[in-house]
């Protein structure tokens, strides 16, 4: 019999607005410690934002995904590392949909837990009786210092399977507790410094069969939310983070215009044509990209509620909207940074952080330009070949 956790249910957007002030107030500590500040972590746990990708009986959302995108945006406009970490937990929780119900409950039954993941196949899982023996080193594992459980992807070897990545290679995701993990302090960076995305090492750790899944594994708990496609939804989440950072930079430039007085006879910042142009352009593009992203994701949600199979064009709409929203956000943050002049050089201004953070956000593989090529193939009647396009 399924046991539900006693977790207060707060809508994602309300929860994100609640956490926003905490994220903003702890920006320096998050930045300097290279991981989310303890007060921020506690508030995110309290509101359940780390668990949105789970079934409702485990504290998940199970409703409109556009509200989740809005939550990422709000959090990221206060502290990009907060939006990124919540988005990253969502993916780890989403991978949990492939576990059987007993294993899912074992992994996700503690409301105070934080989760980390890496979909990079940087480990090896040797088939052994009743499970697998795991060895490997994974890079860019965000939130690893805060996490109780890890979902790490490996190349499966043994029983005649290929021993290297390539045609015929078998990949699986493995759920492991923090006891299996050794953290290597590698996260010395500029952008997204507060995400604590260090390397992790696993040495000779046994994982039983029920904790190993892949994208072909059955989804035991079938609902509208668990049918959402992982790939394009994850890309849309990344774009929402970029839009949040873009908004923070745009709002800061407007605020600076009312505060900054130019000495001498030169025009104040708000009287400069370049600044006026950038602000107007920012407002229009932010609103347009945000609406397009939400509209395309809303279509996917309606299809999921009807139990329909998504068309390649519907998926392409989300992929292309995501990549464009992220790229335009990055370009506009760079324009804002330049238009603000010397004020954007200083750490005390959110524009300086936004400029570093958004370039880091767009390094993720889920938002790279090749997804536009995949979307273009769909629009041209060619079957997209990207492994995550339909997943």
N, C-alpha and C positions, 0 to 999 in steps of 0.2 A: 504493500500500500504506500502510495506517495505521501511523503511528509513535507509540508510546506514550512518554510522558514518564517519566523515572525519578524518581518521587515516592514517599516513604514514606507508606504508608496508615495513618492513625490514625482510629479511629471518632470521629465528631463529639463525643459526650459525653465521651470520654476526652481528646480534644484541648481541649475547653472547660474541663474541670477542670484540665488542665495550664496553661492560659493564665490562669486565674482569679487566681492569686496575682500574676502580672505586671500584670494589669489593675488590681488593687486597689492595688498598690505604686506605680503611676504615675498615680493619679487626679489628683493636683495638677498634674503637668506636662501631662496631657491637657486638663484644665480651663483652665489658664492660657495654653496655647499655642493653644487653640481647634482642636486637631486631635490625633489619637492620638499618644501619645508614641512616639518611634522604637523603644524597646525593646519596646513592645507591638506595634507594626506588625511588627517582625522576628519576634516569637514567633508572631503570627497567620499570617504567611507560612510559617514553618517547619512549622507543624502542618497547613497546607493548608486552614484554615478559610475563607479567602477564595474557595476554588474548589469548594465543595460542590455547586453547581448545575451543574457541568460533567459531561460523560461521564467514565467511569472512566479512559479512556486519556489524558485530560488532567488527571488528578488529582482527579476528582469523586467523589461518594459513591455514587450509583446504588442506594440502598437505602432502608430504612424512613425516611420523612419525619418521623416522630415523634421520632427521634433528633436530627434537625436542630432541631426546636422545643425540645427539651431543651437543646441546645447554646446556642441564643439566650438561653434563660432563665438558664443558669449565667453566661454572659458578662455579661449585663445586670445580674445581681445584684452583680457586681464593679464594673463600669463600664458604664453604659448606652450610652455612645458606642461601646464595643467591640461590644456586641450589635447595635446599630443598623448599624454599618459592615459587619459580617459579613453581616447580613440584606440590606443594600443591594447588596453584591457578589454575593450569591446571585441576586438579580433580574437584574443585568447578565449574569451567566453563563447564567441561564435563557433570556434573549433570544438567546443564542448558539445555541440549539437550532434556530433557523430559518436559520442560515447553511449554505451547502454545506460539505462536509467540509474542503476546501482552505482556504476563508476562515476557518472555525472554528479550524483549526490555526494560521493566520497570526496571528489575534488572541490566542489563548490558549496559545501554545506556550512562554511563559516563566513558570516557577513563582514567580518573584519579583514578578510584576506584580499590581497592585491595580486595580480597575475601579470606574467611576462611571457613573451613569445618571440620566436624567430622562424619565419617561413623559409629562410635560406637553408638549403640542404647541406650544412657544413659539418654534419656528424655522420657516423656510420653505425648502423644497427645490425649486429650479427645475430642471425636466427639461432636460438638455443631452445632446449625443451621448455615449453610453457610460456615462451616470451622472447625477449631480445636482450642482448648485451650492448650497451651504448657507450661510445667513445666519440669525442669531438670537441671542437672549439668554435663557438658562434660569435660573430661580431654584432655590434649595434643592438644589444638586447636592452631596450629601454625599460627603466624601472626595476632592474634586476636586484638592486639592494633592498627594495621595499617588498619584494614579492615572496609569496609562500609556495606558489606553484608555477611551473614553467612548461610551455608547450614548444618543443623544439623539433625541427624537421631533420630527418636523416635519410641517407641512402641505405636501403635494406640489402644485406648481402647474405650469401649462403644458399644452399639448395639449388645451385646452378645459376643464380641470378648474377647480372653484371656487377663487377666490382668498382665501376667508375660511372660517373654521370654520362648520360647519352642515351641512344636508342635502347629501349627495353629496360632501362633502369627503373627500379621500384622505389618509390618514396613514401614515407609515412611520417605522421606527426606523433610525438611521444610526450605524454604527460608525466612530469617528474616533480617531486617535492624539492624544496630548497636544500635539503640535506645532500642531494645529488650534485649540487652546483658549487663550483669554485669561481669566484668573481675576480677578474683581472682588471686593475684600474687603468683603463685606456682612454677614458672619456675626457680628453683635454682639448676643448674645441671652443669655437665662438658661438655659433647659433645653436639654439635648443640645449644650452648648457645644463639647464635644470632637469633634463630627462634622465640623467644618469645612465646613458646607453653604453655601458662597459661591455667587454668581452666576457663570455662565460665558458667554463671548461667542465666537461663531464668525463669521468674516468671509470670505465668498467662497471657501469651501473645497470642493474637488472630492471627491466620494465616488463610487467606481465602483459599478456596478449590483450586484455580488456582495456588497457591504457594506451593502446596503439590504434590510430585511426588514419584514414586517408579520405580524399574528397569523394570517393565512391562508396564509403561506408554508409549504411542506412541511417536516416534521421529518425530516431525512435520517437521523439516527442514532436509530432507534426502539428504545426500551427502556421498562421499567416506569416508571422515574423521569421520562423525558422526556415521558411521557403524563400526568403529573400536571397538574391545572389550575393555571394561573399565578395567577389572581385570588384565589381563596379560600385557596390555599396561602400567598400573600403576606400576606393578611389574618391568617391563623393565626400567621405569623411575627411580625407586629406585636404580636399579643396575647401571644405568648410573651415578647417584650421587656417588655411591661407587667407580666406575671406575675413576671418576674425582679426588676424594680424594686420591686414590691409585696413580694416576699419579703425583699429587702434592708432595706426600711423596717421590716417586721414583726420581723425578727431583731434589728435595731438597737434597737427599742423594748424587746424582751425583755432584751437585754444591759444597756441603760440602767437597767432596773428593778432589776437586781442590783448596780449600781454607784452609783446616785444616792441619797444620803441627804438627807432634808429637814431643814433646821435648825429648831430650836424644837420645838413640840408637834404640828406638822402631820404627817399620815400620809406615809410614804415613797411613792414613785411606784407601787411594786408593790402597795401596800395600798389604792390608790384604786379604787373600784368602776368608775369610767369606764374606767380603763386595763385592768382585768381583763376588762371587757366587750368592749373593742376587740380585745384579743389573742385572746380566744376566738372572736369573730366572724371575725377575720382568718384564723385557722387553718382554720376550717371552710370559708370561702368560697374561700380559695386552693386547698385540696385539691379542692373540688368543681369549680371552674372549670377547673383544670388537667386533671382527669380527663376532663371533658366535651370539652375541646379535643382532647386526645390521642385519645379514643375516636372522635370524628367524623372526624379525619384518618386514623385507622387503617382506617376503612371505605373511604375513598377509595383508600387504598393497596391494599387487597385487591381492589377492583374493577379497579384499574390492572394488577395482576399477572395478572388473568384476561382482560385485554384488553376489558373491558366498557365500555360508555358509561355515564357517571354520570347518575343521575336528578337532576332539579331539586331534589328533596327532600334527597338526599344532599349536594348542594352547599349547599343552604340550611342544613343542619345545621352545616356548617363556618363559613359566613358568620355565622350567628347566634351560635354558640359563641364565635367570635372577637370580635365586637363586645361581647358581654356580658362576656367575660373581661376585655377591656381597660377597659370602663367601670366594672366593679366594682372592678378593681384601682385605677383612678384615685380612685374614691370612698373606698376603704379607706385609700389612702395619705394622703388629706386628713384622714380621721378619726385616723389614727396621728399625723400632724403636730400636730393639735389636742390630742390626748390627752397627748402628750409634754410639753406646756407650753413654757416658755421655752427649754428645751434644744434644741428643734428649730429655733431661729432661727440657730444657729451652724453655720458651714461645716464644722467638724470632725466633725459628726454626719452620717451617711449619710442620715438622714431629710430633712435640708434639701435635699440634692441630689436625692433621690428625688422630693420634692414638685415641684421644678422640671422634672426630666426627664420624669416621667410625663405632665405636662400637654403637653409638647412632643411626645411620642410620639403622643398621641391627636389631634394636629392633622392627621395624615396622612390623605389622602383614602381610603385603602384600609380604614379602620376607622371611617368616619363612620356615624351612625345610619341613613342612607338605605339601607344594606345590609340592615338589619333589615326595612325595607319590601319590599325585593326578596325576601328569604327568606320573608316573610309571603305574598307573592304566590304563591310556589311551593307553600307549604302549602295555599293556597286554590284550587289548580288553575289559577292564572293564570300565563301565561308571563312570567317576569321580563324586564324591559326594560333592565336595567343592562348596559352594553357589556362589562364584565369579568366578569359573573356566571358565564358558562360557559367563558370562555377559560382 
